[in-house]
Amino acid sequence: MLATLARVAALRGTRLLFGPGRGRGLWTGRPQSDTDNMKPLEGVKILDLTRVLAGPFATMNLGDLGAEVIKVERPGAGDDTRTWGPPFVGTESTYFLSVNRNKKSIAVNIKDPKGVKIIKELAAVCDVFVENYIPGRLSAMGLGYEDIDKIAPHIIYCSITGILIPHSCQTSYARFSSSDGDPVRPGVAMTDLATGLYAYGAIMAGLIQRYKTGKGLFIDCNLLSSQVACLTQVAANYLIGQKEAKRWGTAHGSIVPYQAFKTKDGYLVVGAGNNQQFATVCKILNLPELIDDSKYKTNHLRVQNRKELIKILSARFEEEMTSKWLYLFDGSGVAYGPINDMKNVFAEPQVWFLNFLSFLAPGAPTRPRALSRPGPASRAHAPPQPRGSLNWKLIGGEARGLERGAGSGALGKCRGVCLTKMKKKKKKIRSIQCKRGFSGGLLLRWPFAFHPWFGLPRQQKCT
């Protein structure tokens, strides 16, 4: 790690990592302008009623681009993933922290009519409404698309579900994939993440469509469609050629060689996508006789003679250390790379060079604690908030008459202020008064809306 930091520091010294201003973002060599610090979605408000992974991943990506994301959680427990650990950072699981940065949190009991009213008032001042409840659940509460469309015809309403009718009432998580032997689960839930990205892209397109038409729309994203869509060429092989999918392990069904090879001390993935690259691989492995062998002249022939060719290549790869092969393949034009554990992933200089690691630890940063969104538009990096931490800011239209309630009321944990009475003067809210006598100043202009420059009331526990 120290060696990696030294190399990163050297890159910074050459101004390859950062531009003249040393700000966050990959230095591309071109002059920086004012637009480099812009947040593309600044001013867009997202009402996020999602939990677990697919929905939170979608809204986190929107938040990374500058959107204001208001995460609605159930009072008490909050998002299920807050407890999915260990490991934990304080009381929050690292799972939850990984997909909920750049969000504000509010606890609302949507089973209570007052909670439903709060959600509707928030929707009226938001641009996007995202939810991943079982189909029909929110409609039964009066929060379905038809209900929200009546009060907010401008809304982009995105519903993320597991599968469609006739099985839409099932709660869904990512399905298993297969290797040799029993089915195995991928290391990360790729179906959920793909659905989150599809939803993120659809919402972005919806915002553009609304800009053109002035009207909102309903978006449906479901895990089954995402999973099937990601089958790409495997699906095409079956639909067009009636070719059933096989279990390939690390290998590729249509390209040879393209797989992981065992070395003396690890594994190296090598892929030769054309004949010239295959010839390059043979030269690096010091097996020039394979280049002109009639059994391996084309990729089609190499696929047909896969077993024999892979046996020859595998024996050669096992003769050297991974580091030796990395040195020999460097600059060859062939796709290659080691199979890393997490330690080696984050010790990789290129990962630091791309500069999408964030320091989210409290106090002075000592080591990166989270990933940020890859790409030059990623500039907002705020850690996830405690559940219900926005309760004292909850002003979404007419918020008067809200009571705390012992777990069954509209609002969750008080966090310092119960919104039971608001005093207004000259169209500005001067204070919020607690049912038990506490009051705190709040800097907020009328009409009610969420802004990052709220004035924080005095810290005093409301019992």
Residue pairs with C-beta under 8 A, 6 or more apart in sequence:
1 347
3 347
4 347
4 348
4 349
4 352
7 349
7 352
8 17
8 349
8 352
8 353
11 17
11 349
11 352
11 353
12 18
12 22
15 27
16 27
16 353
17 26
17 27
17 352
17 353
17 355
18 24
18 25
18 27
18 355
19 25
19 27
19 32
20 32
21 32
23 32
23 36
23 37
24 355
24 379
24 381
25 36
25 355
25 376
25 378
25 379
26 353
26 354
26 355
26 376
28 376
36 376
37 379
38 66
39 65
39 66
39 379
39 380
40 65
40 66
40 377
41 62
41 65
41 66
41 67
42 66
42 67
43 66
43 68
44 62
44 66
44 67
44 68
44 127
44 128
44 207
45 67
45 68
45 70
45 125
45 126
45 127
45 128
45 449
45 450
46 59
46 62
46 63
46 67
46 68
46 69
46 70
46 126
46 127
46 128
46 130
47 70
47 72
47 119
47 122
47 123
47 126
47 128
47 129
47 130
48 55
48 56
48 59
48 69
48 70
48 71
48 72
48 103
48 130
49 55
49 72
49 110
49 119
49 129
49 130
49 131
49 132
49 133
49 138
49 143
50 56
50 58
50 59
50 130
50 131
50 132
50 160
51 73
51 79
51 80
51 81
51 132
52 79
52 80
52 81
52 132
52 173
52 192
53 81
53 99
53 189
53 192
53 193
53 196
54 132
54 160
54 192
54 193
54 195
54 196
54 199
54 221
54 223
55 130
55 131
55 132
55 160
55 196
55 199
56 71
56 79
56 81
56 99
56 100
56 196
57 99
57 192
57 193
57 196
57 197
57 200
58 130
58 158
58 160
58 195
58 196
58 197
58 199
58 200
58 203
59 69
59 71
59 103
59 130
60 69
60 99
60 100
60 101
60 102
60 103
60 373
61 196
61 197
61 200
61 373
62 69
62 128
62 200
62 203
62 204
63 69
63 101
63 102
63 103
63 380
64 101
64 102
64 372
64 373
64 377
64 378
64 379
64 380
64 381
65 373
65 377
65 378
65 380
66 379
66 380
67 128
68 104
68 450
68 452
69 102
69 103
69 104
70 103
70 104
70 106
70 122
70 126
70 390
70 450
71 79
71 100
71 103
71 104
71 105
71 106
71 385
72 106
72 107
72 108
72 110
72 119
72 122
73 79
73 105
73 106
73 107
73 108
73 387
73 388
73 412
74 107
74 108
74 109
74 110
74 412
75 107
75 108
75 109
75 388
75 407
75 409
75 411
75 412
75 413
76 107
76 407
76 412
76 413
77 83
78 105
78 107
78 387
78 388
79 96
79 100
79 387
81 93
81 95
81 96
81 99
82 91
82 92
82 93
82 96
82 387
83 93
84 93
84 95
84 96
85 93
85 94
85 95
86 93
87 93
87 94
88 94
89 97
89 369
92 384
92 386
96 384
97 360
97 370
97 383
97 384
98 370
98 371
100 384
101 358
101 360
101 370
101 372
101 381
101 382
101 383
101 384
102 380
102 381
102 382
103 382
103 384
103 385
104 385
104 389
104 390
104 393
104 450
105 384
105 385
105 386
105 387
105 388
105 389
105 390
106 388
106 389
106 390
106 391
106 393
106 394
106 412
107 387
107 388
107 391
107 411
107 412
107 413
108 115
108 118
108 119
108 410
108 411
108 412
109 115
109 405
109 408
109 409
109 410
109 411
109 412
110 116
110 119
110 138
110 141
110 143
111 141
112 405
112 408
112 409
112 410
114 401
114 402
114 403
114 409
114 410
115 410
115 411
116 141
116 142
116 143
117 410
118 394
118 396
118 399
118 402
118 410
118 411
119 143
120 142
120 143
120 147
120 148
120 151
121 396
121 397
121 398
121 399
121 448
122 396
122 397
123 129
123 148
123 151
123 152
123 155
124 151
124 152
124 396
124 397
125 396
125 397
125 447
125 448
125 449
125 450
126 152
126 155
127 154
127 155
127 156
127 207
128 155
128 156
128 157
128 158
128 203
128 206
128 207
129 148
129 152
129 155
129 156
129 157
129 158
130 158
130 160
130 199
130 203
131 138
131 143
131 158
131 159
131 160
132 159
132 160
132 161
134 161
134 168
134 169
134 171
135 159
135 161
135 165
135 168
135 169
136 144
136 168
136 169
138 144
139 145
139 146
139 147
145 157
145 159
145 218
148 155
148 157
149 155
149 157
149 216
149 218
152 216
153 215
153 216
154 210
154 214
154 215
154 216
155 216
156 203
156 206
156 207
156 210
156 216
156 217
156 219
157 216
157 217
157 218
157 219
158 199
158 202
158 203
158 206
158 219
158 220
158 221
159 218
159 219
159 220
159 221
160 195
160 196
160 199
160 221
160 222
160 223
161 168
161 172
161 220
161 221
161 222
161 223
162 168
162 170
162 171
162 172
162 222
162 223
162 224
163 170
163 172
163 222
163 223
163 224
164 220
164 222
164 224
164 225
172 223
172 224
173 189
173 192
174 185
174 186
174 189
174 190
174 191
174 192
174 223
174 227
175 191
175 227
176 183
176 184
176 185
176 186
177 183
177 184
177 185
177 186
178 184
178 247
179 247
179 249
180 247
180 249
190 230
191 223
191 226
191 227
191 230
192 223
194 226
194 227
194 229
194 230
195 221
195 222
195 223
195 226
198 221
198 225
198 226
198 229
199 219
199 221
202 219
202 221
203 219
206 216
206 217
206 219
209 217
210 216
210 217
228 235
233 254
234 245
234 253
237 243
237 245
237 253
238 244
238 245
245 253
246 253
248 259
249 259
250 259
250 260
250 269
251 258
251 259
251 306
251 310
252 258
252 259
252 271
254 299
254 303
255 271
255 272
255 273
255 299
255 303
256 272
256 299
256 302
256 303
256 306
256 309
256 310
257 270
257 271
257 272
257 278
257 281
257 302
257 309
257 310
257 313
258 270
258 271
258 272
258 273
259 269
259 270
259 271
259 310
260 267
260 268
260 269
260 339
261 267
261 268
261 269
261 270
261 313
261 314
261 317
261 318
262 314
262 317
262 318
263 317
263 318
263 320
263 321
263 322
263 325
264 318
264 319
264 320
264 321
264 322
265 321
265 322
266 322
266 338
266 339
267 322
267 338
267 339
268 317
268 322
268 325
268 326
268 336
268 337
268 338
268 339
269 335
269 336
269 337
269 338
269 339
270 281
270 329
270 334
270 335
270 336
271 277
271 334
271 335
271 336
272 278
272 280
272 281
272 334
272 335
273 335
274 299
275 297
275 298
275 299
277 333
277 334
277 335
278 291
278 296
278 299
278 302
279 291
280 332
280 333
280 334
281 313
281 334
282 288
282 290
282 291
283 291
284 325
284 328
284 329
284 332
284 334
285 313
285 316
285 317
286 316
287 312
287 313
287 316
290 296
290 309
290 312
294 301
295 301
295 302
295 305
295 308
295 309
296 302
296 305
296 309
302 309
317 325
322 338
325 336
326 336
326 338
329 336
338 344
340 348
345 351
346 357
346 368
351 357
354 374
356 371
356 372
356 373
356 374
356 378
357 368
357 370
357 371
357 372
358 368
358 369
358 370
358 371
358 372
358 381
359 365
359 366
359 367
359 368
359 369
360 369
360 370
360 381
360 383
361 367
361 369
370 383
372 378
372 381
386 415
387 412
387 413
388 411
388 412
388 413
388 415
389 415
391 411
391 412
391 413
391 414
391 415
391 417
391 419
392 415
392 416
392 417
392 419
392 432
392 440
392 442
392 457
393 442
393 444
393 450
393 454
394 402
394 411
394 419
395 419
395 422
395 429
395 442
395 444
395 448
395 449
395 450
396 448
396 450
397 447
397 448
399 419
399 422
399 448
400 419
400 420
400 421
400 422
401 420
402 409
402 410
402 411
402 418
402 419
402 420
403 409
403 410
403 411
403 418
403 420
403 435
404 411
404 414
404 418
404 420
404 435
404 462
405 411
411 418
411 419
414 462
416 438
416 440
416 457
416 459
416 460
416 461
416 462
417 432
417 434
417 438
417 440
417 457
417 462
418 434
418 435
418 436
418 438
418 462
419 432
420 433
420 434
420 435
421 432
421 433
421 435
422 429
422 431
422 432
422 433
423 429
423 430
423 431
423 432
423 433
424 430
424 446
427 446
428 444
428 445
428 446
429 442
429 444
429 446
429 448
430 441
430 442
431 439
431 440
431 441
431 442
432 439
432 440
432 442
432 457
433 439
434 462
436 462
436 463
438 460
438 462
439 457
440 456
440 457
440 458
440 460
441 455
441 457
441 458
442 454
442 455
442 457
443 453
443 454
443 455
444 451
444 454
444 455
